Amino acid sequence: MNGKLMIALFVLILGAYVALDSVFTVDERERVVVVQLGEIVGQNYPAGLHFKMPFIQSVVRFDDRILNLTEEIERVLTSENKNLSVDFFVKWRIADTVDFYLSNQGSEARARSLLTEIVENDLLAEFSKRTIRQAIDDDRNEIVAAVQVQSDQDAVDLGIEILDVRIMRLDLPDEVSESVYDRMRSERQEVIKTLRAQGDAAAQEIRADAERERTIILAEAYRESQEIRGEGDARAAEIYADAYGRDGDFYAFMRSLEMYRNSVGGKDVLVLEPQGELFRYFNPDVSQ
């Protein structure tokens, strides 16, 4: 009885194992191929539950999401035979499950290694066509665009699609960096000198125009003041002459008062004889 029970239990366990090994599930985020004796016998399974032959067939799973690859090239030669180090990243995905499995035996690490080699070679080829200045400033976008197109074509046999290639960082050797920075500083200094010279010339021109306008304004003002003064003197002379003609004594009296104000009214000390002509209006004897 115990023997029969053990056999039944063994058969039950074996049946359960065979049943479990006959089914598999596929997640929405993965790709699956079924392999039998090294050959692919099933592919492109939708998400859900599926069946396979137990024991002789196995399931190989791959990530169906967009994957990232980040690497560094320590030495990149430009057209000037100058060295650069380049950090880059790649966005990629599995486009063909069969080609991907056959090209790297189902190993994602192997696929990453092959993909890195492809992108590095394409980057080296693009940088070798350009100078450091072009690589850093002008042609950087052109480089990554060309590498993306070429790498995508080169990765077709791997079952991989290249979605994007970006350069994260470009580093120059110390001696090259210093020479590039010196040249950039020299160019900026030349620009500064040119702008400063243009500013000085403009400032001199503005000052010259202002000085010329100032001279003209002063000359016009002086001319107008002289004309006004002349008209005033003429008018004063006319008034004085008219006053003298009407009353000579009153005119003489007013002129004497003006002379008193201009001479005696000051702070200076004058020593004069009271009997002089100057005080004729203060001395009755002199005025008579």
RAZI-V511854 format. One line per field, one symbol per residue. ss: DSSP state (2 for helix, 1 for strand, 0 for the rest). psi: psi as a letter, one per 30 degrees, with the letter a starting at -180 (. if undefined). burial: + if it has 9 or more other ideal C-beta (glycine too) atoms within 8 Angstrom, else -. Layout:
BEGIN
ss: ???
psi: ???
burial: ???
END
This chain:
BEGIN
ss: 022222222222222222222011110001111111001111000001111000001111111000111111111110000011111111111100222222220002222222222222222222200002222222022222222222222202220111111111111102222222222222222222222222222222222222222222222222222222222222222222222222022222222222222220000000000000222000022220
psi: eeeeeeeeeeeeeeeeeeeefflllklfglkkkkkjhfkkfklhklkaklllklefklkkklkglklkkklkjfjkkafghkklkkkllkkllkejeeeeeefghgjeeeeeeeeeeeeeeeeeeeefflleeeeedegeeeeeeeeeeeeeefgeffgkkjekkkjekkkkleeeeeeeeeeeeeeeeeeeeeeeeeeeeeeeeeeeeeeeeeeeeeeeeeeeeeeeeeeeeeeeeeeeeeeeeejeeeeeeeeeeeeeefeffaflkkjlkfglfegeffjeeef.
burial: -----------------+---+++-+---+++++++---+--+-+----+-+----+-++-+++----+-+-+--+++---++++++++++++++-+++++-++-----+++-+++-+++-+++++++-+-+-++---++--++-+++-+++-+++-+++++--+-+--+-+---++--+-----------------------------------------------------------+--++-----++-++-+--++------------------++--+--+--
END
